[in-house]
Amino acid sequence: MTLDAGALGRDTLRHTAFGGDAESFFRKAIEQAAVGNFDEAIDTLHEVTKAKPDYLQAWNAKAMLYRIVGNKKMAELCTETVRSIVSTKRP
């Protein structure tokens, strides 16, 4: 039997009431990206933004990673989400 650590992390994230945990999963994604695991990092960030849709740093990181892997369309969608979040937070 093999353990899929990525799936385990995503399952844990789905069942976690966010608070400080969003930052932990964000850091995990950054660590994944730092060692070249871009797809895993994108998956982790996807779970973060699904659970906490206004997490600006996670959306920014997703946009950057999508650019790195050559998915310009998804990068632009993430960038648009960043713009939307910023515009709704302005006084």
N, C-alpha and C positions, 0 to 999 in steps of 0.2 A: 504494500500500500504506500502510495506517495502522498506527500502533503503539499498542496499548492499554497505556498506562503502568500502569494498575491491574492488569491481568492480568500484566504483566511483573513488577510488584512481588510479586504473590501467588506467581508461579512461582518467583521468586528465594527467597522466604520458605520455600516448600515444600522447596526443595533446600538450604537452609542448616542446618547443624548449629547449634542454638541455643547461645548463650553470651551474649556482649554484644549479639548481633543482635536478640534479643527486645526489648530496650530501644530500639533504633533503629527498629524497626517500630512499637512503641508510640508513640514520638515522632512518627512519620510520621502515624499515625492521629489524634493530637491536633492536628497541623497541618492535616490534612484537615478535621477538625471545626471548627477555628477559622475557616476560610474558608467554612463552611456546607456542605461536602461530607459531610453526615452519613451517607449511604448508603455512600460509599466508605470512610469511617472505620470504619463497622460491619463492612464486608467485610474491611478490613485487620485489625481486632481479632479477627474470627472466625478468620482464618488464624493469628494469634498464639496464641489460646487453643486452637486445634486442635493446634498444634505443641507448645505448652507449657501444658497444662491447668491448672496450678496458679498461673498468673500473675494474682495477685489484682487488681492495678491495671487490667489489661486487662479483666477481668470487670466491675469497677466502672465503667469507662468505657463498656463495652458497655451496661450497665444504664442509665446516664445517657442515652446516645444513643438507645436504644430509647424511653425516656420522651419525649425531645425530638421524635422522629418519630411519637409516638402509638401505639407498639406496646407496650401495657401487659403483654400476656402474655409477650412475650420479655424485657421488662425484669424481670418477676418471676422468670422462669427464671434469668436472669443473677444476680439478687440471691440466689436460693436457692443457686446455685453458690458465690457469695462466702461465704455462711454455712457451707456445707459445707467449703470450704477452710479457713476460720478455725477451725472446730471440730476439724478433723483436725490442725491445727498447734499446738493448745493442749497444754501438757504435762500 
